[in-house]
Every structure is written in structure tokens, then in C-alpha cells.
Amino acid sequence: MIPLITAAAVIAFTHTLFGPDHYLPFIVMSKSGDWSLKKTTLITFLCGLGHVLSSVILGFIGIAFGLAVTNLEIFEAFRGNIAAWALIAFGAVYFIWGVKRAIRNKPHAHLHAHNDGIAHEHMHTHHQDHLHAHPNKKKSITPWVLFAIFVFGPCEPLIPILMYPAAQQNFFGLLIVTAVFSIVTIATMMSVVLMSVYGISFAPLAKLERYTHALAGLTILLCGSAIQFLGL
């Protein structure tokens, strides 16, 4: 059990760290959506929990009913394809919307003439005009879209490499291995996201502010493409 528990921690850490889809969407959406640190933490945690639990539940069902690991791997691959294409579609739509928003909010000059004959101009964007609060503003569905995508996204190494071998030992060992993998995966996701968001807050990105939504969409699109076509 000790090698399995150690492997669970190492695989969870490396699998998450080398899978940019585990954290990049949250980093860019936190920046573009101006999420608070609390909101970023909560959304990352819930998406990570949904991501892990979907594979955990499937693994327990497979073990309980004696399903061959090959059958579960085929189903996990199918789920992975759905999640990757969903990430690509979401990124593409968000990118197009972000580009349109950036074009619409292009800074332009307004000329003002006063009664004393003095005229001056100032730069203006439509986005800045709407920074006042909207009490009845609808909440964004973006976090729910990300949550749905991550629930569909499988933890590929969990079932064949960890859960099935652990189940050969005893049920308690299966629980420990699964818990270690889940905790390390979610903790790694949250650590990378929060450290990155904190670091970005110090970067001089004022000139790119207009393009944050487009850049966020492009990043998510590239993440989905890397998963689907490069196998990351």
C-alpha cells in the first residue's frame, strides 16, 4: 500500500501540473471576469472536486460490478473527448465575444467646446462609461460552464493505475489511495491558480485590459486543442 499511496500523490501532482487545462482556464477567467480571490478559490475548488469525483464514482461502480478496466478506459476516453471539444467550443465562443467587445470598446477622442471658446478633447471608451453598479445585473454562467466541462473531464490515471490495484489489497486501502489522489489533485490546482493570479496582479497589463476577454477565450481554446490534438 505504501508504494500505491506514494504513487497516488506523485501521479496526482504531475498529472495536474503538466495538464494546463487544470489551471489555465481559471487563471485567465479570474483576470478577465475580475473575480475576487474568494470567488476564484471557490470555483477552482468546486471544479476540481467535480473533476475528481466523476472518475472516483465511475471507478467504484466498475469495481463493485466487476467491470473490466478496459471498458472503463474506453468510457473515460469518450468523456475526455467530450470535455476537450466542450473546452474548444467554449474558448472559441468566448474569444469571438471578446474580440467584438474589444473592437466596440476601442478608445476614441471626444471634442468638448466651452463658452469661453476653449476646446479640448479626451479619450473615452464605452467600457469605462459602464463601470457603475448594476444592482439587477444577471450573474455570469461562466463558472457553471467550467464546472460542467470539468465534471466531464476524466482523471485518466486514477482508475487503471491506482484504484484497481488498490482494490486488490483491501477496501480501506482503496479509500486511502483515492483520497490521496483527490486531495493532491485539488490542492495542486488551487495552488497553481492562486499563485498565478496573485503574480499576475503585479504585472503591468493596463494596455491589454481591453483584450482580456479575447485573450482568455484564446487561452481556453488552445488548452482544449492541446488536449484533443496533442494528448496533453
C-alpha positions as CSV (number, residue, x, y, z in Angstrom):
1,M,0.0,0.0,0.0
2,I,2.8,2.4,0.7
3,P,4.1,2.4,-3.0
4,L,0.4,2.9,-4.1
5,I,-0.2,5.8,-1.8
6,T,3.1,7.4,-2.8
7,A,2.3,6.8,-6.5
8,A,-1.1,8.4,-5.9
9,A,0.4,11.6,-4.6
10,V,3.1,11.8,-7.3
11,I,0.8,11.0,-10.2
12,A,-1.8,13.4,-9.0
13,F,0.7,16.2,-8.7
14,T,2.5,15.6,-12.0
15,H,-0.8,14.9,-13.9
16,T,-2.2,18.2,-12.7
17,L,0.9,20.3,-13.1
18,F,1.6,19.1,-16.7
19,G,-2.1,19.4,-17.7
20,P,-2.6,23.1,-18.3
21,D,-6.3,22.6,-18.6
22,H,-6.4,22.0,-14.9
23,Y,-5.5,25.7,-14.1
24,L,-5.1,28.0,-17.1
25,P,-8.9,28.4,-17.6
26,F,-9.3,29.6,-14.0
27,I,-6.4,31.9,-14.2
28,V,-7.5,33.7,-17.4
29,M,-11.2,33.7,-16.4
30,S,-10.3,35.2,-13.0
31,K,-8.5,38.0,-14.7
32,S,-11.0,38.7,-17.4
33,G,-14.0,38.3,-15.1
34,D,-12.4,40.4,-12.4
35,W,-13.1,37.6,-9.9
36,S,-12.3,38.1,-6.3
37,L,-9.7,35.8,-4.6
38,K,-12.5,34.2,-2.7
39,K,-14.6,33.5,-5.9
40,T,-11.5,32.2,-7.7
41,T,-10.7,29.8,-4.9
42,L,-14.3,28.6,-4.6
43,I,-14.8,28.0,-8.3
44,T,-11.4,26.2,-8.7
45,F,-12.2,24.0,-5.7
46,L,-15.7,23.0,-6.9
47,C,-14.4,22.3,-10.5
48,G,-11.5,20.3,-9.1
49,L,-13.9,18.4,-6.9
50,G,-16.3,17.6,-9.7
51,H,-13.4,16.6,-11.9
52,V,-12.1,14.1,-9.4
53,L,-15.4,12.8,-8.1
54,S,-16.7,11.9,-11.6
55,S,-13.8,9.5,-12.1
56,V,-13.9,8.2,-8.5
57,I,-17.6,7.4,-8.7
58,L,-17.1,5.6,-12.1
59,G,-14.1,3.7,-10.6
60,F,-16.2,2.5,-7.6
61,I,-19.0,1.4,-9.9
62,G,-16.6,-0.5,-12.1
63,I,-15.0,-2.2,-9.1
64,A,-18.4,-3.0,-7.5
65,F,-19.8,-4.6,-10.6
66,G,-16.5,-6.3,-11.7
67,L,-16.2,-4.4,-14.9
68,A,-13.0,-4.8,-16.9
69,V,-10.7,-1.9,-16.7
70,T,-10.6,-1.7,-20.5
71,N,-14.3,-0.9,-20.6
72,L,-13.8,1.9,-18.2
73,E,-10.8,3.3,-20.1
74,I,-12.9,3.4,-23.3
75,F,-15.7,5.3,-21.4
76,E,-13.1,7.6,-19.8
77,A,-11.6,8.3,-23.3
78,F,-15.1,9.1,-24.6
79,R,-15.7,11.5,-21.7
80,G,-12.3,13.1,-22.3
81,N,-13.2,13.8,-26.0
82,I,-16.5,15.5,-24.9
83,A,-14.7,17.6,-22.3
84,A,-11.9,18.6,-24.8
85,W,-14.4,19.6,-27.5
86,A,-16.5,21.5,-25.0
87,L,-13.4,23.4,-23.9
88,I,-12.6,24.2,-27.5
89,A,-16.2,25.4,-28.2
90,F,-16.4,27.5,-25.1
91,G,-13.0,29.1,-25.8
92,A,-13.9,29.8,-29.4
93,V,-17.2,31.5,-28.5
94,Y,-15.6,33.4,-25.6
95,F,-12.8,34.5,-27.9
96,I,-15.2,35.8,-30.6
97,W,-17.2,37.7,-28.0
98,G,-14.0,39.1,-26.5
99,V,-12.8,40.4,-29.9
100,K,-16.2,42.0,-30.6
101,R,-16.1,43.6,-27.1
102,A,-12.5,44.9,-27.7
103,I,-13.5,46.4,-31.0
104,R,-16.6,48.0,-29.5
105,N,-14.6,49.5,-26.7
106,K,-11.8,50.9,-28.8
107,P,-10.6,54.2,-27.2
108,H,-11.7,57.3,-29.2
109,A,-11.5,61.0,-28.7
110,H,-14.4,63.3,-27.8
111,L,-14.1,67.0,-28.5
112,H,-15.6,69.5,-26.0
113,A,-16.1,73.2,-26.6
114,H,-16.7,75.6,-23.8
115,N,-18.4,79.0,-23.8
116,D,-15.1,80.8,-23.5
117,G,-14.0,79.4,-26.8
118,I,-11.6,76.9,-25.4
119,A,-11.9,73.4,-26.8
120,H,-10.3,70.2,-25.6
121,E,-10.6,66.5,-26.2
122,H,-10.3,63.4,-24.0
123,M,-10.0,59.7,-24.7
124,H,-13.1,57.7,-24.0
125,T,-14.2,54.1,-24.1
126,H,-17.7,52.7,-23.7
127,H,-16.5,50.2,-21.2
128,Q,-15.4,52.9,-18.8
129,D,-18.8,54.5,-19.1
130,H,-20.4,51.5,-17.6
131,L,-18.3,50.9,-14.5
132,H,-21.1,51.9,-12.2
133,A,-23.0,49.3,-10.3
134,H,-26.0,47.4,-11.8
135,P,-28.0,46.0,-8.9
136,N,-30.1,43.8,-11.1
137,K,-27.2,42.6,-13.3
138,K,-27.5,38.9,-14.1
139,K,-24.9,36.6,-12.8
140,S,-22.4,35.0,-15.3
141,I,-23.0,31.4,-16.2
142,T,-19.2,31.0,-17.0
143,P,-18.4,29.2,-13.7
144,W,-21.2,26.7,-14.3
145,V,-19.9,26.1,-17.9
146,L,-16.4,25.4,-16.5
147,F,-17.9,23.1,-13.8
148,A,-19.8,21.1,-16.4
149,I,-16.7,20.7,-18.6
150,F,-14.6,19.6,-15.6
151,V,-17.1,17.1,-14.5
152,F,-16.9,15.5,-18.0
153,G,-13.1,15.7,-17.9
154,P,-11.7,12.4,-16.6
155,C,-8.7,11.8,-14.3
156,E,-7.2,9.3,-16.7
157,P,-4.6,7.6,-14.4
158,L,-6.8,7.2,-11.4
159,I,-8.9,4.1,-12.3
160,P,-6.4,1.8,-14.1
161,I,-3.2,2.8,-12.3
162,L,-4.4,3.4,-8.8
163,M,-8.0,2.3,-7.9
164,Y,-7.9,-1.2,-9.5
165,P,-4.6,-2.2,-7.9
166,A,-5.6,-0.7,-4.6
167,A,-8.9,-2.7,-4.7
168,Q,-6.8,-5.9,-4.9
169,Q,-5.4,-5.2,-1.4
170,N,-8.4,-4.1,0.7
171,F,-11.3,-1.6,0.7
172,F,-9.6,0.7,3.2
173,G,-6.6,0.9,1.1
174,L,-8.8,1.8,-1.9
175,L,-10.3,4.6,0.1
176,I,-6.9,5.9,1.2
177,V,-5.4,5.9,-2.3
178,T,-8.4,7.6,-3.8
179,A,-8.5,10.2,-1.1
180,V,-4.7,11.0,-1.5
181,F,-5.1,11.3,-5.3
182,S,-8.1,13.6,-4.9
183,I,-6.7,15.8,-2.3
184,V,-3.3,16.3,-4.0
185,T,-5.0,17.0,-7.4
186,I,-7.3,19.7,-6.0
187,A,-4.6,21.2,-3.8
188,T,-2.2,21.4,-6.8
189,M,-4.9,23.0,-8.9
190,M,-5.7,25.6,-6.3
191,S,-2.1,26.3,-5.5
192,V,-1.1,27.0,-9.1
193,V,-4.2,29.1,-9.8
194,L,-3.9,31.3,-6.7
195,M,-0.2,31.8,-7.0
196,S,-0.6,32.7,-10.7
197,V,-3.5,35.1,-10.1
198,Y,-1.5,36.7,-7.3
199,G,1.5,37.1,-9.5
200,I,-0.5,38.5,-12.5
201,S,-1.9,41.2,-10.2
202,F,1.5,42.8,-10.1
203,A,2.1,42.7,-13.9
204,P,1.6,46.0,-15.9
205,L,-1.3,44.8,-18.0
206,A,-3.2,48.1,-18.3
207,K,-2.7,48.3,-22.1
208,L,-4.1,44.8,-22.5
209,E,-7.1,45.4,-20.3
210,R,-9.3,45.9,-23.4
211,Y,-8.3,42.4,-24.8
212,T,-8.5,40.4,-21.6
213,H,-11.7,38.6,-22.6
214,A,-10.4,37.8,-26.1
215,L,-7.1,36.5,-24.6
216,A,-8.9,34.4,-22.1
217,G,-11.0,32.8,-24.8
218,L,-7.9,32.2,-26.9
219,T,-6.1,30.6,-24.0
220,I,-9.0,28.2,-23.2
221,L,-9.3,27.4,-26.9
222,L,-5.6,26.5,-27.1
223,C,-6.0,24.4,-23.9
224,G,-8.8,22.4,-25.4
225,S,-6.9,22.0,-28.6
226,A,-3.8,20.8,-26.8
227,I,-5.8,18.1,-25.0
228,Q,-7.6,17.0,-28.1
229,F,-4.8,17.0,-30.7
230,L,-1.6,16.8,-28.6
231,G,-2.8,14.5,-25.9
232,L,-1.8,16.7,-23.0
